[in-house]
């Protein structure tokens, strides 16, 4: 608990020192929302047709499924790319080296192929592994998986993949293995601390709902509209801050593990 609190405070300090780091999760969030708007427009149209006619054609159903899959695939890729950009800057900052925000964008572009492949592995092979670990008690008997993940759950084992890809010249599966080994050797997981960023952000989310709840009781449409907009803005800002804190925390833990 103390370690989590200390890491959160240190991550907050880094953001205070370099507020421009928030540009990476901010752009990622903006692009994801734009993508959501353009992809889910046809989905909503198909939903309306289904509700009014009580039937849906095979073509519309295929479009519906493809739209959802495309959204999750591309939104995840966007997130990973800008996480890589923030990771590269965070590592420089923690190590006391000079850097610019442009450096993050350059690293994101230069590692695009690696991040793209990692995103593909995560959303295909990774999903399969997570399902296997959930449903099969004997998954550790699979030698390939046990060697790759050092006997750890996929979500924990892959925590450091992005920093490893950015900092070290390794391919994707080698980066997964290195990430798992770092966690296993440093923290003797499964005691590896789960990254919790304190209760402050959760409290802010809860407080943000209060104006909307009051507005609904008052019943004035304009007040409800403004309260809704306020809630959306706060939730987006909290999401951006949470994403930045998590990436910076993971970067710090990676450097610690790699050093020890």
C-alpha positions as CSV (number, residue, x, y, z in Angstrom):
1,X,0.0,0.0,0.0
2,X,2.8,2.4,0.9
3,X,4.7,1.5,-2.2
4,X,1.6,2.2,-4.4
5,X,1.1,5.6,-2.6
6,X,4.8,6.5,-3.0
7,X,4.8,5.6,-6.7
8,X,1.6,7.6,-7.3
9,X,3.1,10.7,-5.6
10,X,6.3,10.4,-7.6
11,X,4.3,10.1,-10.8
12,X,2.3,13.1,-9.9
13,X,5.5,15.0,-9.2
14,X,6.8,14.2,-12.7
15,X,3.6,15.4,-14.3
16,X,3.8,18.6,-12.2
17,X,7.4,19.1,-13.4
18,X,6.5,18.4,-17.1
19,X,2.7,19.0,-17.6
20,X,3.3,18.7,-21.4
21,X,3.6,14.9,-20.9
22,X,-0.2,14.9,-20.7
23,X,-0.3,15.7,-24.4
24,X,0.2,12.1,-25.3
25,X,-2.8,10.6,-23.5
26,X,-4.8,13.7,-24.4
27,X,-4.2,13.1,-28.1
28,X,-4.8,9.4,-27.8
29,X,-8.2,10.1,-26.0
30,X,-9.2,12.7,-28.6
31,X,-8.4,10.4,-31.5
32,X,-10.3,7.5,-29.9
33,X,-13.4,9.6,-29.4
34,X,-13.2,10.8,-33.0
35,X,-12.8,7.1,-34.1
36,X,-15.8,6.2,-31.9
37,X,-17.9,8.8,-33.6
38,X,-17.1,7.8,-37.1
39,X,-17.3,4.0,-36.6
40,X,-20.3,3.9,-34.4
41,X,-22.4,6.1,-36.7
42,X,-23.2,3.2,-39.0
43,X,-23.7,0.9,-35.9
44,X,-26.3,3.2,-34.5
45,X,-28.0,3.4,-37.9
46,X,-28.1,-0.4,-38.0
47,X,-29.5,-0.5,-34.5
48,X,-32.3,1.8,-35.5
49,X,-33.2,-0.4,-38.5
50,X,-33.2,-3.4,-36.3
51,X,-35.5,-1.8,-33.7
52,X,-38.0,-0.4,-36.3
53,X,-38.2,-3.5,-38.6
54,X,-37.5,-6.2,-35.9
55,X,-35.0,-7.8,-38.3
56,X,-31.5,-7.3,-39.6
57,X,-29.9,-8.5,-42.8
58,X,-26.7,-10.5,-43.0
59,X,-24.9,-7.5,-44.6
60,X,-25.9,-5.2,-41.8
61,X,-24.9,-7.7,-39.2
62,X,-21.5,-8.1,-40.8
63,X,-21.1,-4.3,-40.9
64,X,-22.1,-4.2,-37.2
65,X,-19.5,-6.8,-36.2
66,X,-16.7,-5.4,-38.4
67,X,-17.3,-1.8,-37.1
68,X,-17.0,-3.0,-33.5
69,X,-13.9,-5.1,-34.2
70,X,-12.3,-2.2,-36.1
71,X,-13.0,0.2,-33.3
72,X,-11.3,-2.0,-30.7
73,X,-8.4,-2.8,-32.9
74,X,-7.6,0.8,-33.9
75,X,-8.4,2.4,-30.6
76,X,-6.1,-0.1,-28.9
77,X,-3.3,0.6,-31.4
78,X,-3.7,4.4,-30.9
79,X,-3.4,3.9,-27.1
80,X,-0.3,1.7,-27.5
81,X,1.4,4.2,-29.8
82,X,0.9,7.1,-27.5
83,X,1.8,5.0,-24.5
84,X,5.1,4.3,-26.3
85,X,5.7,8.0,-26.8
86,X,5.0,8.8,-23.2
87,X,7.1,5.9,-22.0
88,X,10.1,7.1,-24.0
89,X,9.8,10.6,-22.4
90,X,9.1,9.3,-18.9
91,X,12.2,7.1,-19.0
92,X,14.3,10.1,-20.1
93,X,12.8,12.2,-17.3
94,X,13.3,9.6,-14.6
95,X,16.9,9.1,-15.7
96,X,17.5,12.9,-15.5
97,X,18.3,13.2,-19.2
98,X,17.1,16.1,-21.4
99,X,14.3,15.5,-23.9
100,X,11.6,17.2,-25.7
101,X,8.0,16.2,-26.4
102,X,9.0,15.9,-30.1
103,X,11.3,13.1,-28.9
104,X,8.3,11.1,-27.8
105,X,6.6,11.5,-31.2
106,X,9.9,10.5,-33.0
107,X,10.2,7.3,-30.8
108,X,6.5,6.5,-31.5
109,X,7.1,6.7,-35.3
110,X,10.4,4.9,-35.2
111,X,8.9,2.0,-33.2
112,X,5.6,1.9,-35.1
113,X,6.2,-1.5,-36.6
114,X,7.1,-3.0,-33.2
115,X,4.1,-1.4,-31.5
116,X,1.8,-2.5,-34.3
117,X,3.0,-6.1,-34.0
118,X,2.8,-6.0,-30.2
119,X,-0.8,-4.7,-30.5
120,X,-1.6,-7.5,-32.9
121,X,-0.1,-10.2,-30.6
122,X,-1.9,-8.7,-27.6
123,X,-5.4,-8.6,-29.3
124,X,-5.1,-12.1,-30.8
125,X,-2.6,-14.5,-29.1
126,X,-2.9,-12.6,-25.8
127,X,-6.7,-12.9,-25.6
128,X,-6.3,-16.6,-26.3
129,X,-3.8,-17.0,-23.5
130,X,-5.9,-15.0,-21.0
131,X,-8.9,-17.3,-21.8
132,X,-6.7,-20.4,-21.4
133,X,-5.3,-19.2,-18.1
134,X,-8.9,-18.5,-16.9
135,X,-10.4,-21.8,-17.9
136,X,-7.5,-24.2,-17.7
137,X,-6.0,-25.0,-14.3
138,X,-3.1,-26.8,-15.9
139,X,-2.0,-24.1,-18.3
140,X,1.4,-23.9,-16.7
141,X,2.0,-27.4,-18.0
142,X,2.2,-25.9,-21.5
143,X,6.0,-25.5,-21.7
144,X,5.9,-22.7,-24.3
145,X,3.6,-20.5,-22.2
146,X,5.4,-21.3,-19.0
147,X,8.8,-20.4,-20.5
148,X,7.4,-17.3,-22.2
149,X,5.5,-15.9,-19.1
150,X,7.7,-17.3,-16.3
151,X,4.6,-18.9,-14.9
152,X,2.8,-15.6,-14.5
153,X,-0.6,-14.4,-15.6
154,X,-0.5,-12.7,-19.0
155,X,-1.7,-9.3,-17.7
156,X,1.1,-9.2,-15.1
157,X,3.8,-10.8,-17.3
158,X,3.4,-8.3,-20.1
159,X,3.4,-5.1,-17.9
160,X,6.9,-4.1,-19.1
161,X,6.6,-5.0,-22.8
162,X,6.2,-1.4,-24.0
163,X,9.3,-0.1,-22.0
164,X,11.3,-3.1,-23.2
165,X,10.4,-2.5,-26.8
166,X,11.3,1.1,-26.5
167,X,14.5,0.8,-24.5
168,X,15.9,-2.5,-25.8
169,X,16.4,-3.9,-29.2
170,X,14.2,-7.0,-28.8
171,X,11.5,-8.6,-30.9
172,X,7.9,-8.9,-29.5
173,X,8.1,-12.4,-28.0
174,X,11.5,-11.7,-26.6
175,X,10.2,-8.5,-25.0
176,X,7.3,-10.5,-23.5
177,X,9.8,-13.0,-22.0
178,X,12.0,-10.2,-20.7
179,X,9.1,-8.4,-19.1
180,X,8.0,-11.6,-17.3
181,X,11.5,-12.4,-16.1
182,X,12.0,-8.9,-14.8
183,X,8.8,-9.1,-12.7
184,X,9.5,-12.7,-11.6
185,X,13.1,-12.0,-10.5
186,X,12.4,-8.6,-8.9
187,X,9.1,-9.1,-7.0
188,X,8.8,-12.9,-7.0
189,X,5.3,-12.5,-8.5
190,X,2.4,-13.3,-7.9
191,X,3.3,-10.8,-5.1
192,X,4.0,-8.2,-7.8
193,X,2.2,-5.1,-6.7
194,X,-0.8,-4.2,-8.8
195,X,-0.6,-0.6,-9.9
196,X,-3.3,1.3,-8.0
197,X,-3.2,5.0,-8.4
198,X,-4.8,6.0,-5.1
199,X,-8.4,6.9,-4.2
200,X,-8.1,10.6,-5.3
201,X,-9.1,10.0,-8.9
202,X,-12.0,7.7,-7.9
203,X,-13.2,10.4,-5.5
204,X,-13.1,13.0,-8.3
205,X,-15.2,10.7,-10.5
206,X,-17.8,10.3,-7.8
207,X,-17.9,14.0,-7.0
208,X,-18.4,14.8,-10.7
209,X,-21.7,13.0,-10.7
210,X,-23.1,15.2,-7.9
211,X,-24.1,18.2,-10.1
212,X,-25.8,15.9,-12.6
213,X,-27.8,14.2,-9.8
214,X,-28.8,17.5,-8.4
215,X,-29.8,18.8,-11.9
216,X,-32.0,15.7,-12.5
217,X,-33.8,16.4,-9.3
218,X,-34.2,20.1,-10.2
219,X,-35.6,19.0,-13.6
220,X,-34.4,22.0,-15.6
221,X,-33.2,20.8,-19.0
222,X,-30.5,23.5,-19.4
223,X,-29.0,22.7,-16.0
224,X,-29.1,18.9,-16.8
225,X,-27.3,19.6,-20.1
226,X,-24.6,21.7,-18.5
227,X,-24.1,19.2,-15.7
228,X,-23.8,16.4,-18.3
229,X,-21.2,18.3,-20.2
230,X,-19.3,19.0,-16.9
231,X,-19.4,15.3,-16.0
232,X,-18.1,14.2,-19.5
233,X,-15.3,16.8,-19.3
234,X,-14.2,15.8,-15.8
235,X,-14.3,12.0,-16.7
236,X,-12.2,12.6,-19.8
237,X,-9.6,14.7,-17.8
238,X,-9.4,12.1,-15.1
239,X,-9.0,9.4,-17.7
240,X,-6.1,11.3,-19.3
241,X,-4.4,11.9,-15.9
242,X,-4.9,8.2,-14.9
243,X,-3.4,7.0,-18.2
244,X,-0.4,9.3,-17.8
245,X,0.2,8.2,-14.2
246,X,0.0,4.6,-15.1
247,X,2.5,4.8,-17.9
248,X,5.0,6.8,-15.8
249,X,4.6,4.4,-12.9
250,X,5.2,1.4,-15.2
251,X,8.3,3.1,-16.7
252,X,9.7,3.7,-13.2
253,X,9.1,0.1,-12.1
254,X,10.7,-1.1,-15.3
255,X,13.9,1.0,-14.7
256,X,14.0,-0.3,-11.1
257,X,13.6,-3.9,-12.1
258,X,16.1,-3.6,-14.9
259,X,18.6,-2.1,-12.6
260,X,18.2,-4.8,-10.0
